[in-house]
Amino acid sequence: MIRSLTGTSLIEYPGKIASIIFIGGCNLHCPFCHNPELVRPDMLENEFGLSHETVLKELSEREGFIEAVCITGGEPLIYSRLSELIESIRKHTSLSVKLDTNGTRPKILESILEYIDYVAMDLKSSPAKYLRATGEKAVFADVSVSIDIIKTLPEYEFRTTMVPGIVDEADVIELLREIGPVKRYVLQGFHSFKTLSADFTGIPSYPKGYLEDVAENIRNLGFAQSVSIRL
């Protein structure tokens, strides 16, 4: 279900002004998730979803100001009407389309790639910690096929939210050594004011300097063509 459509963002789609479509529901249960209402449908059971017609109307009205739309979640690839939604956006607007995904549905991802301009995939932690990082819902083997698919695309990014206790510099290096060089890698700051598990609510984030050191190490090791930090 489409839960909401935001106005504009300058950071969700690199180099473009974008609106954001939020899809409810997720097949993972990452304890540090900062959008628990999108993971747990019961938290929004009294909220109305948006129809495709409403979304398309609003996007069409914003054309000329926005250049793109980002479809995120939750996990968009579990939405049964996702392909229909994306095809409609492509048919009725000239907007570029970016998809955010956790990579656990590679067959569905592959089936819609022709309609997508940019893919951002979350990499939760090192292979050894993947089960814990996803709330016991996924292992690294579940996402490895999606990683290989995404690396063939002209425009993509992998990103990791740097959560103390879940992922540190050693985990990031192990992860990138496993998947090989990538085009664009983003280290994301962790926001703990609202999390799926109360165990992570309010815990201190890594300082900016730590993330900068990790980013520099990644560059020096040649694991990514571009490394950035998103706080």
MILUMSE-423751 format. One record per atom (N, C-alpha, C, O, CB): residue in one letter; x, y, z. Coordinates in steps of 0.05 Angstrom, whole numbers, padded with zeros to 5 digits, always signed. Glycine has a CB too. Example, Ala and Ser with C-alpha at 12.3 -4.5 7.8 and 13.67 -1.06 7.14 Angstrom:
A+00264-00114+00156A+00246-00090+00156A+00264-00066+00156A+00285-00066+00169A+00226-00089+00181S+00257-00045+00142S+00273-00021+00143S+00258+00001+00157S+00268+00023+00161S+00282-00012+00114
***
This chain:
M+00017-00024+00000M+00000+00000+00000M+00017+00025+00000M+00038+00026+00014M-00019+00000+00024I+00009+00045-00015I+00023+00071-00016I+00014+00086+00009I-00009+00093+00012I+00017+00086-00042R+00033+00092+00026R+00026+00106+00051R+00027+00136+00049R+00011+00150+00061R+00045+00097+00073S+00046+00147+00034S+00048+00176+00031S+00064+00184+00008S+00079+00168-00004S+00059+00188+00057L+00062+00210+00000L+00077+00222-00021L+00087+00249-00011L+00071+00267-00005L+00060+00225-00047T+00113+00252-00009T+00124+00277+00001T+00127+00298-00022T+00124+00291-00045T+00152+00273+00014G+00132+00323-00014G+00135+00344-00033G+00160+00342-00049G+00160+00333-00071G+00133+00370-00020T+00183+00351-00037T+00208+00351-00051T+00231+00343-00033T+00230+00346-00009T+00213+00378-00063S+00252+00332-00045S+00277+00325-00031S+00300+00331-00050S+00299+00327-00074S+00277+00295-00023L+00321+00341-00038L+00345+00347-00053L+00367+00326-00049L+00389+00328-00061L+00356+00374-00045I+00361+00306-00032I+00382+00286-00026I+00375+00258-00034I+00393+00241-00037I+00388+00287+00004E+00350+00252-00039E+00342+00224-00045E+00351+00215-00072E+00358+00191-00075E+00312+00222-00042Y+00352+00233-00091Y+00361+00225-00118Y+00384+00243-00125Y+00380+00267-00130Y+00337+00228-00139P+00408+00232-00127P+00432+00249-00132P+00429+00266-00156P+00425+00256-00179P+00457+00231-00135G+00432+00292-00153G+00432+00311-00175G+00405+00319-00185G+00403+00334-00204G+00447+00299-00197K+00383+00309-00172K+00356+00316-00181K+00338+00323-00158K+00341+00313-00135K+00344+00292-00197I+00318+00340-00163I+00297+00346-00144I+00276+00325-00147I+00265+00320-00168I+00285+00375-00148A+00269+00312-00125A+00251+00289-00126A+00229+00290-00106A+00232+00300-00084A+00267+00263-00123S+00206+00279-00113S+00185+00272-00093S+00190+00243-00085S+00203+00228-00099S+00156+00276-00105I+00179+00236-00061I+00183+00209-00050I+00157+00195-00045I+00139+00206-00032I+00200+00211-00024I+00155+00171-00056I+00132+00154-00051I+00140+00133-00030I+00160+00119-00033I+00122+00140-00077F+00125+00132-00008F+00131+00113+00013F+00111+00089+00012F+00087+00093+00013F+00129+00126+00041I+00122+00065+00009I+00107+00041+00008I+00107+00028+00035I+00129+00025+00047I+00118+00021-00014G+00084+00020+00046G+00082+00007+00072G+00088-00022+00071G+00084-00036+00051G+00055+00011+00084G+00099-00033+00093G+00105-00061+00095G+00134-00067+00089G+00146-00055+00071G+00087-00077+00077C+00145-00087+00103C+00173-00095+00098C+00176-00124+00106C+00163-00134+00125C+00193-00077+00114N+00193-00139+00092N+00198-00167+00098N+00221-00171+00117N+00228-00193+00125N+00202-00183+00073L+00235-00149+00125L+00256-00150+00144L+00246-00137+00170L+00225-00125+00171L+00282-00136+00134H+00262-00140+00191H+00254-00129+00217H+00279-00117+00231H+00286-00124+00254H+00242-00152+00235C+00293-00100+00216C+00318-00088+00226C+00312-00073+00252C+00296-00054+00251C+00331-00070+00205P+00324-00079+00274P+00317-00067+00299P+00322-00037+00300P+00310-00023+00317P+00332-00080+00321F+00341-00027+00284F+00348+00001+00284F+00332+00017+00264F+00336+00041+00262F+00377+00004+00278C+00313+00005+00250C+00297+00019+00229C+00284+00045+00241C+00272+00044+00262C+00276+00001+00217H+00287+00067+00227H+00276+00092+00237H+00248+00099+00225H+00237+00120+00229H+00295+00115+00231N+00237+00079+00209N+00210+00082+00199N+00193+00059+00208N+00182+00044+00191N+00210+00084+00168P+00190+00055+00235P+00175+00031+00244P+00146+00030+00235P+00135+00008+00232P+00175+00031+00274E+00134+00053+00230E+00106+00053+00220E+00103+00042+00192E+00082+00034+00184E+00095+00081+00221L+00125+00041+00177L+00124+00029+00151L+00131-00001+00151L+00124-00015+00132L+00144+00043+00132V+00143-00009+00172V+00149-00038+00176V+00126-00053+00188V+00120-00075+00181V+00175-00042+00193R+00113-00039+00207R+00090-00051+00222R+00065-00038+00213R+00058-00016+00222R+00094-00049+00252P+00050-00051+00194P+00025-00039+00185P+00005-00032+00207P-00012-00014+00203P+00012-00058+00165D+00006-00047+00230D-00013-00042+00251D-00010-00014+00263D-00029-00003+00275D-00010-00062+00273M+00014-00002+00260M+00018+00025+00270M+00004+00046+00254M+00001+00069+00264M+00048+00031+00271L-00005+00039+00230L-00020+00058+00213L-00047+00047+00205L-00057+00054+00183L-00003+00066+00189E-00058+00029+00221E-00082+00015+00213E-00106+00034+00209E-00124+00028+00194E-00089-00005+00233N-00105+00057+00221N-00127+00077+00218N-00121+00098+00196N-00137+00116+00192N-00132+00090+00244E-00098+00095+00183E-00090+00114+00163E-00099+00104+00135E-00099+00080+00130E-00060+00119+00163F-00107+00122+00118F-00115+00115+00091F-00091+00114+00073F-00073+00131+00075F-00136+00134+00080G-00090+00095+00055G-00070+00095+00035G-00077+00113+00011G-00099+00122+00009G-00065+00066+00025L-00057+00117-00006L-00062+00133-00030L-00066+00116-00054L-00054+00095-00057L-00038+00152-00035S-00084+00124-00072S-00089+00109-00096S-00068+00116-00117S-00055+00137-00115S-00117+00114-00107H-00065+00099-00137H-00046+00105-00159H-00055+00131-00173H-00038+00147-00181H-00045+00082-00178E-00081+00134-00176E-00092+00157-00190E-00084+00183-00176E-00077+00203-00189E-00122+00155-00193T-00086+00183-00149T-00079+00207-00133T-00050+00213-00136T-00042+00236-00139T-00086+00203-00104V-00033+00192-00134V-00004+00196-00137V+00003+00207-00164V+00019+00226-00166V+00010+00170-00132L-00008+00196-00185L-00001+00205-00212L-00011+00234-00217L+00003+00249-00230L-00014+00186-00233K-00034+00241-00206K-00044+00268-00209K-00025+00288-00196K-00018+00308-00207K-00073+00270-00197E-00016+00281-00171E+00001+00299-00157E+00029+00302-00170E+00040+00323-00172E+00005+00290-00128L+00039+00279-00179L+00065+00280-00193L+00063+00296-00219L+00081+00312-00225L+00074+00251-00199S+00042+00293-00233S+00038+00308-00258S+00037+00338-00253S+00047+00354-00269S+00013+00299-00273E+00024+00345-00231E+00021+00374-00224E+00048+00386-00216E+00052+00410-00219E+00001+00377-00202R+00067+00369-00206R+00093+00378-00197R+00114+00379-00219R+00135+00390-00216R+00102+00361-00174E+00107+00366-00242E+00127+00366-00264E+00134+00394-00272E+00118+00413-00272E+00115+00351-00288G+00160+00398-00277G+00170+00425-00283G+00184+00436-00259G+00202+00453-00262G+00147+00443-00291F+00176+00426-00235F+00191+00434-00211F+00207+00410-00201F+00231+00414-00195F+00171+00443-00189I+00195+00387-00200I+00211+00363-00193I+00220+00349-00219I+00208+00353-00240I+00194+00343-00176E+00242+00334-00216E+00254+00321-00239E+00252+00290-00237E+00256+00276-00257E+00282+00329-00243A+00245+00281-00213A+00246+00252-00208A+00228+00244-00186A+00217+00261-00171A+00275+00243-00202V+00224+00218-00183V+00209+00207-00161V+00225+00184-00149V+00236+00168-00164V+00180+00198-00170C+00226+00182-00123C+00239+00160-00109C+00218+00143-00096C+00201+00153-00081C+00260+00171-00088I+00219+00117-00101I+00200+00098-00089I+00215+00083-00067I+00234+00069-00072I+00188+00079-00110T+00206+00087-00042T+00220+00075-00020T+00200+00062-00001T+00176+00060-00007T+00236+00096-00005G+00209+00054+00023G+00191+00040+00041G+00200+00043+00070G+00212+00063+00078G+00189+00011+00034G+00195+00022+00086G+00187-00005+00079G+00204-00017+00057G+00227-00008+00052G+00158-00006+00070E+00193-00037+00044E+00206-00050+00022E+00188-00050-00003E+00168-00065-00004E+00215-00079+00029P+00193-00032-00022P+00175-00030-00046P+00171-00056-00061P+00149-00060-00072P+00186-00010-00064L+00191-00074-00062L+00189-00098-00078L+00169-00118-00067L+00164-00138-00081L+00215-00110-00081I+00158-00114-00043I+00137-00132-00034I+00109-00122-00041I+00089-00136-00036I+00139-00136-00003Y+00108-00098-00053Y+00082-00086-00061Y+00073-00099-00087Y+00087-00098-00107Y+00085-00055-00064S+00050-00112-00086S+00041-00128-00109S+00036-00112-00134S+00036-00122-00156S+00017-00144-00102R+00031-00086-00131R+00024-00069-00154R+00047-00050-00161R+00042-00030-00175R-00001-00053-00148L+00071-00056-00152L+00093-00038-00157L+00099-00035-00187L+00102-00012-00196L+00118-00049-00143S+00099-00057-00202S+00105-00055-00231S+00084-00037-00245S+00091-00021-00262S+00105-00083-00243E+00059-00041-00237E+00038-00025-00249E+00042+00005-00242E+00038+00022-00259E+00010-00034-00238L+00049+00011-00217L+00054+00039-00209L+00077+00051-00225L+00074+00073-00236L+00060+00040-00179I+00099+00037-00227I+00122+00048-00241I+00116+00052-00271I+00124+00073-00282I+00147+00030-00238E+00103+00033-00283E+00097+00035-00311E+00079+00059-00316E+00081+00073-00336E+00084+00010-00322S+00060+00064-00298S+00042+00087-00300S+00057+00113-00298S+00052+00132-00313S+00020+00086-00279I+00076+00115-00279I+00092+00139-00277I+00108+00144-00302I+00109+00167-00311I+00112+00136-00253R+00119+00123-00314R+00135+00126-00338R+00117+00135-00362R+00125+00150-00379R+00149+00100-00345K+00093+00125-00362K+00074+00130-00384K+00063+00159-00383K+00060+00172-00403K+00051+00110-00384H+00057+00168-00359H+00042+00193-00356H+00059+00217-00347H+00049+00239-00346H+00020+00189-00336T+00085+00212-00341T+00103+00234-00334T+00130+00230-00348T+00135+00209-00359T+00106+00236-00303S+00146+00251-00346S+00173+00249-00357S+00194+00246-00334S+00218+00250-00339S+00180+00273-00374L+00185+00239-00310L+00202+00238-00287L+00221+00214-00287L+00213+00192-00296L+00186+00238-00262S+00245+00218-00278S+00263+00195-00273S+00254+00180-00249S+00242+00192-00231S+00293+00205-00270V+00259+00154-00248V+00249+00138-00226V+00272+00124-00212V+00289+00111-00224V+00229+00116-00236K+00273+00128-00186K+00293+00115-00168K+00279+00096-00150K+00258+00102-00139K+00310+00136-00152L+00291+00073-00146L+00280+00052-00128L+00299+00047-00105L+00323+00043-00110L+00274+00026-00144D+00289+00047-00081D+00304+00038-00057D+00295+00010-00050D+00271+00004-00051D+00299+00058-00033T+00314-00007-00044T+00307-00035-00038T+00327-00047-00018T+00350-00038-00016T+00307-00051-00063N+00318-00068-00005N+00337-00083+00013N+00349-00107-00002N+00366-00121+00009N+00322-00094+00038G+00341-00111-00027G+00354-00131-00044G+00346-00160-00040G+00359-00178-00051G+00382-00129-00040T+00325-00165-00025T+00317-00192-00019T+00298-00205-00040T+00291-00228-00037T+00304-00193+00008R+00290-00189-00060R+00272-00199-00081R+00285-00195-00108R+00275-00179-00124R+00245-00185-00079P+00307-00210-00114P+00321-00205-00139P+00305-00210-00165P+00309-00196-00184P+00346-00221-00140K+00288-00230-00164K+00272-00235-00189K+00253-00213-00195K+00250-00205-00218K+00257-00262-00185I+00241-00202-00175I+00223-00179-00179I+00239-00154-00187I+00230-00140-00205I+00206-00173-00154L+00261-00150-00175L+00278-00128-00182L+00286-00130-00212L+00284-00110-00226L+00304-00128-00165E+00294-00153-00220E+00303-00156-00248E+00280-00152-00268E+00284-00142-00290E+00314-00184-00252S+00255-00158-00259S+00232-00156-00277S+00224-00127-00283S+00210-00122-00302S+00209-00171-00266I+00233-00108-00265I+00224-00080-00269I+00248-00062-00276I+00244-00038-00278I+00211-00070-00244L+00271-00073-00280L+00295-00056-00284L+00292-00038-00309L+00303-00016-00309L+00319-00073-00287E+00278-00047-00329E+00276-00030-00353E+00261-00004-00348E+00263+00014-00364E+00262-00046-00375Y+00246-00003-00326Y+00231+00022-00320Y+00245+00039-00299Y+00234+00060-00292Y+00203+00014-00310I+00268+00031-00289I+00282+00044-00267I+00307+00058-00278I+00322+00047-00294I+00289+00024-00245D+00311+00083-00268D+00335+00098-00276D+00358+00096-00256D+00381+00099-00263D+00328+00127-00280Y+00351+00091-00231Y+00371+00091-00210Y+00362+00072-00187Y+00338+00073-00179Y+00376+00120-00199V+00380+00056-00177V+00373+00037-00155V+00392+00042-00132V+00416+00044-00135V+00375+00007-00165A+00380+00045-00108A+00396+00046-00084A+00389+00022-00066A+00366+00017-00060A+00390+00073-00068M+00410+00007-00059M+00406-00017-00043M+00419-00014-00016M+00442-00006-00014M+00416-00042-00058D+00404-00021+00005D+00415-00020+00032D+00431-00046+00037D+00421-00068+00033D+00393-00017+00053L+00455-00043+00046L+00472-00065+00055L+00474-00062+00085L+00485-00043+00095L+00500-00065+00042K+00463-00081+00100K+00458-00077+00128K+00483-00080+00146K+00486-00065+00165K+00438-00097+00138S+00501-00098+00139S+00525-00102+00155S+00543-00123+00140S+00538-00129+00117S+00518-00112+00184S+00563-00132+00154S+00580-00153+00142S+00564-00179+00139S+00544-00182+00153S+00605-00157+00160P+00573-00196+00122P+00559-00222+00118P+00554-00237+00145P+00533-00249+00149P+00574-00240+00099A+00574-00236+00163A+00571-00250+00188A+00550-00239+00206A+00539-00253+00223A+00598-00250+00202K+00544-00213+00203K+00524-00200+00221K+00497-00195+00207K+00479-00183+00219K+00535-00174+00230Y+00494-00205+00183Y+00470-00199+00168Y+00444-00208+00181Y+00424-00194+00181Y+00471-00210+00140L+00445-00232+00192L+00421-00243+00205L+00412-00225+00229L+00389-00219+00231L+00426-00272+00215R+00431-00218+00245R+00425-00200+00268R+00415-00173+00258R+00396-00162+00270R+00449-00197+00286A+00428-00162+00238A+00421-00135+00229A+00393-00133+00216A+00381-00112+00216A+00441-00126+00208T+00383-00156+00207T+00357-00156+00194T+00335-00167+00212T+00314-00175+00203T+00358-00173+00168G+00341-00169+00238G+00321-00180+00256G+00315-00209+00252G+00292-00218+00255G+00296-00164+00254E+00336-00224+00245E+00334-00253+00241E+00317-00260+00216E+00306-00281+00215E+00322-00267+00265K+00316-00242+00197K+00299-00246+00173K+00314-00252+00148K+00302-00261+00129K+00282-00221+00169A+00340-00246+00147A+00355-00250+00122A+00384-00256+00127A+00395-00247+00147A+00353-00226+00103V+00396-00272+00110V+00425-00276+00111V+00437-00264+00085V+00422-00257+00067V+00432-00307+00113F+00463-00261+00085F+00476-00247+00063F+00470-00260+00036F+00468-00247+00015F+00505-00245+00067A+00468-00287+00036A+00463-00301+00011A+00436-00292-00002A+00433-00294-00026A+00463-00331+00016D+00418-00283+00015D+00392-00274+00005D+00394-00249-00013D+00376-00245-00030D+00373-00269+00028V+00415-00233-00009V+00417-00208-00024V+00440-00208-00044V+00442-00189-00060V+00421-00186-00004S+00456-00229-00045S+00479-00229-00062S+00472-00228-00092S+00486-00215-00107S+00496-00253-00057V+00450-00240-00099V+00442-00240-00128V+00434-00212-00136V+00441-00203-00157V+00418-00259-00132S+00420-00198-00118S+00412-00170-00124S+00436-00152-00127S+00437-00134-00144S+00393-00159-00102I+00456-00157-00110I+00481-00141-00112I+00493-00144-00140I+00501-00124-00152I+00501-00150-00090D+00495-00168-00149D+00507-00173-00176D+00490-00160-00198D+00501-00149-00217D+00509-00203-00181I+00464-00161-00195I+00446-00148-00215I+00451-00118-00215I+00454-00106-00237I+00416-00155-00209I+00451-00106-00192I+00453-00077-00190I+00480-00067-00200I+00481-00045-00212I+00449-00068-00161K+00500-00082-00196K+00527-00073-00205K+00530-00072-00235K+00549-00060-00245K+00548-00092-00194T+00511-00083-00250T+00511-00081-00279T+00497-00056-00289T+00499-00050-00313T+00497-00106-00291L+00485-00041-00272L+00469-00017-00280L+00488+00007-00283L+00508+00009-00270L+00447-00011-00259P+00480+00026-00300P+00496+00050-00303P+00494+00069-00279P+00513+00083-00273P+00487+00065-00328E+00471+00069-00265E+00468+00088-00243E+00457+00072-00218E+00435+00062-00219E+00448+00111-00250Y+00473+00071-00197Y+00465+00057-00173Y+00482+00066-00150Y+00502+00079-00153Y+00467+00027-00177E+00472+00059-00126E+00489+00063-00102E+00482+00041-00082E+00460+00031-00081E+00484+00091-00089F+00502+00033-00067F+00498+00017-00043F+00503+00035-00019F+00519+00053-00020F+00518-00008-00043R+00488+00029+00002R+00490+00047+00026R+00487+00030+00051R+00473+00010+00052R+00470+00069+00025T+00500+00039+00072T+00499+00026+00098T+00495+00046+00119T+00509+00066+00121T+00525+00010+00103T+00475+00041+00136T+00470+00058+00159T+00488+00049+00181T+00488+00026+00190T+00440+00057+00168M+00505+00067+00191M+00525+00060+00211M+00513+00060+00239M+00513+00081+00253M+00549+00081+00209V+00505+00037+00247V+00491+00034+00273V+00510+00021+00293V+00519-00002+00289V+00466+00016+00270P+00517+00035+00315P+00534+00023+00335P+00522-00003+00346P+00498-00005+00352P+00538+00043+00359G+00539-00024+00347G+00530-00050+00356G+00521-00068+00333G+00519-00092+00337G+00508-00047+00375I+00516-00056+00310I+00507-00071+00286I+00528-00071+00264I+00533-00092+00252I+00481-00060+00275V+00540-00048+00260V+00560-00046+00239V+00581-00025+00247V+00575-00003+00256V+00546-00038+00212D+00606-00033+00243D+00629-00014+00248D+00647-00014+00224D+00641-00026+00203D+00644-00023+00274E+00670-00002+00226E+00688+00000+00203E+00697-00027+00193E+00698-00032+00169E+00713+00017+00211A+00703-00046+00211A+00712-00072+00203A+00690-00086+00187A+00696-00101+00168A+00720-00089+00228D+00665-00083+00195D+00643-00095+00181D+00640-00084+00153D+00636-00099+00134D+00616-00091+00196V+00643-00058+00150V+00641-00045+00124V+00663-00055+00105V+00658-00061+00082V+00642-00014+00127I+00687-00056+00116I+00710-00066+00099I+00706-00095+00091I+00711-00102+00068I+00736-00062+00115E+00697-00111+00110E+00691-00139+00103E+00670-00141+00082E+00672-00157+00063E+00683-00155+00128L+00649-00125+00085L+00627-00125+00065L+00636-00118+00038L+00630-00131+00018L+00605-00106+00075L+00651-00095+00035L+00660-00086+00009L+00682-00104-00003L+00683-00107-00027L+00671-00058+00012R+00697-00117+00014R+00717-00136+00004R+00702-00160-00009R+00711-00172-00028R+00736-00146+00026E+00679-00167+00003E+00663-00190-00006E+00650-00184-00033E+00649-00201-00051E+00642-00197+00014I+00639-00159-00037I+00624-00154-00061I+00641-00142-00083I+00631-00139-00106I+00601-00135-00054G+00665-00134-00077G+00683-00123-00098G+00678-00093-00102G+00659-00082-00090G+00679-00138-00124P+00693-00080-00118P+00690-00051-00123P+00662-00044-00133P+00650-00059-00149P+00711-00041-00143V+00652-00022-00123V+00626-00012-00131V+00628+00017-00141V+00648+00030-00136V+00605-00013-00107K+00608+00026-00155K+00609+00053-00167K+00605+00074-00146K+00621+00093-00144K+00588+00056-00188R+00585+00072-00129R+00579+00092-00110R+00571+00079-00083R+00554+00061-00083R+00555+00111-00120Y+00583+00088-00062Y+00578+00077-00035Y+00572+00100-00016Y+00587+00120-00015Y+00601+00059-00025V+00551+00097+00000V+00543+00118+00018V+00542+00108+00047V+00530+00087+00053V+00515+00130+00010L+00556+00122+00065L+00554+00116+00094L+00533+00135+00105L+00535+00159+00103L+00582+00120+00108Q+00513+00123+00118Q+00491+00139+00128Q+00492+00141+00159Q+00498+00121+00172Q+00464+00126+00120G+00488+00165+00169G+00487+00168+00198G+00462+00155+00209G+00441+00154+00196G+00488+00198+00205F+00464+00145+00234F+00442+00132+00248F+00427+00152+00264F+00439+00168+00280F+00453+00109+00265H+00400+00152+00262H+00383+00170+00277H+00366+00152+00297H+00351+00135+00288H+00364+00187+00259S+00370+00157+00322S+00359+00139+00342S+00335+00150+00357S+00326+00138+00377S+00380+00131+00362F+00323+00172+00348F+00301+00183+00363F+00276+00166+00361F+00258+00167+00378F+00294+00211+00354K+00274+00149+00340K+00251+00131+00336K+00261+00106+00322K+00269+00108+00299K+00227+00145+00320T+00260+00083+00335T+00270+00058+00322T+00250+00036+00326T+00233+00037+00344T+00297+00051+00334L+00252+00016+00309L+00233-00007+00311L+00236-00021+00337L+00216-00029+00350L+00239-00027+00288S+00261-00026+00346S+00266-00038+00372S+00273-00016+00392S+00290+00001+00387S+00288-00059+00371A+00261-00017+00416A+00267+00002+00436A+00296+00000+00445A+00307+00020+00457A+00249-00002+00460D+00309-00022+00441D+00337-00025+00449D+00356-00006+00434D+00378+00000+00444D+00347-00054+00443F+00347+00005+00411F+00364+00023+00396F+00355+00052+00398F+00368+00070+00388F+00365+00015+00367T+00332+00057+00411T+00323+00084+00414T+00340+00100+00433T+00344+00092+00456T+00293+00084+00423G+00350+00122+00423G+00366+00140+00440G+00395+00134+00443G+00409+00148+00458G+00354+00140+00467I+00405+00113+00430I+00433+00107+00433I+00450+00127+00417I+00441+00136+00396I+00440+00077+00424P+00474+00134+00426P+00490+00153+00411P+00499+00143+00384P+00505+00119+00380P+00515+00160+00428S+00499+00161+00365S+00509+00154+00338S+00539+00156+00337S+00552+00169+00355S+00496+00172+00317Y+00551+00145+00316Y+00580+00149+00312Y+00585+00179+00306Y+00568+00191+00293Y+00591+00132+00289P+00606+00190+00316P+00612+00218+00309P+00619+00221+00280P+00628+00202+00267P+00636+00229+00326K+00615+00245+00269K+00620+00250+00241K+00649+00243+00233K+00654+00233+00212K+00615+00279+00234G+00668+00249+00251G+00696+00243+00246G+00701+00214+00241G+00718+00206+00225G+00713+00253+00269Y+00687+00197+00256Y+00690+00168+00252Y+00681+00160+00224Y+00695+00144+00211Y+00674+00152+00274L+00658+00170+00215L+00648+00164+00189L+00667+00174+00167L+00672+00161+00147L+00620+00176+00184E+00679+00197+00172E+00698+00208+00153E+00723+00190+00151E+00734+00187+00129E+00706+00237+00161D+00732+00179+00173D+00755+00161+00173D+00748+00136+00158D+00765+00125+00143D+00764+00155+00201V+00724+00125+00162V+00716+00101+00148V+00715+00106+00118V+00725+00090+00102V+00688+00091+00158A+00703+00128+00111A+00701+00135+00082A+00729+00138+00069A+00733+00128+00047A+00686+00162+00079E+00747+00150+00083E+00774+00153+00072E+00788+00126+00069E+00803+00122+00050E+00791+00172+00091N+00784+00108+00088N+00795+00082+00086N+00784+00066+00062N+00799+00053+00048N+00790+00066+00112I+00758+00069+00057I+00746+00056+00034I+00758+00067+00008I+00764+00051-00010I+00715+00061+00034R+00762+00093+00007R+00775+00105-00017R+00803+00094-00021R+00811+00087-00043R+00775+00136-00015N+00818+00094+00000N+00846+00085-00001N+00848+00056-00010N+00867+00048-00024N+00860+00089+00025L+00828+00040-00003L+00829+00011-00010L+00818+00007-00038L+00819-00016-00049L+00813-00005+00010G+00806+00027-00050G+00796+00025-00078G+00770+00009-00080G+00765-00003-00100G+00816+00012-00095F+00754+00009-00058F+00730-00007-00058F+00706+00007-00072F+00686-00006-00077F+00722-00014-00030A+00708+00033-00077A+00686+00048-00090A+00697+00071-00106A+00717+00084-00098A+00666+00058-00068Q+00685+00076-00128Q+00693+00099-00145Q+00686+00126-00131Q+00700+00145-00133Q+00679+00098-00172S+00663+00125-00116S+00654+00149-00102S+00645+00141-00074S+00629+00122-00072S+00631+00164-00118V+00654+00154-00054V+00645+00149-00026V+00635+00175-00014V+00649+00195-00015V+00669+00137-00009S+00611+00174-00002S+00600+00198+00010S+00588+00192+00036S+00583+00168+00043S+00580+00212-00009I+00582+00213+00052I+00569+00210+00078I+00543+00225+00077I+00541+00248+00069I+00588+00221+00100R+00522+00212+00087R+00495+00224+00088R+00486+00224+00117R+00480+00202+00128R+00475+00209+00069L+00486+00247+00130L+00479+00248+00158L+00449+00252+00163L+00440+00254+00186L+00495+00271+00172
***
